[in-house]
Amino acid sequence: FVQQWPPTTCRVRGKCSNPRPIQIFTIHGLWPSNYSNPTTPSNCIGSQFKESMVSPRLRSKLKRSWPNVEGSNDTRFWEGEWNKHGT
């Protein structure tokens, strides 16, 4: 589990969806790991992201705690993260 400070992320990465990013720590990522094999699993065969499965209540929480700091489309960001790390 990794968190980020959006103003620093924007400054370091040089791109940001909002000129004044939110001033709270947000989720950067949550990736599976296996200490016996340090290669992080990704792009596994499994269920793909389905926007319809994200309830309005969960969507509201994700928009606050896991926004797309570098872009403007939170849903596309979550889809990419799920399809790469969550399948």
Secondary structure, DSSP 4 states (H G I P E B T S, - for coil): -EEE-HHHHHHHHS--SSSS--SS-EEEE----BTTB-SPP-S-SSPPP-GGGS-HHHHHHHHHHS--SSSS-HHHHHHHHIIIII-
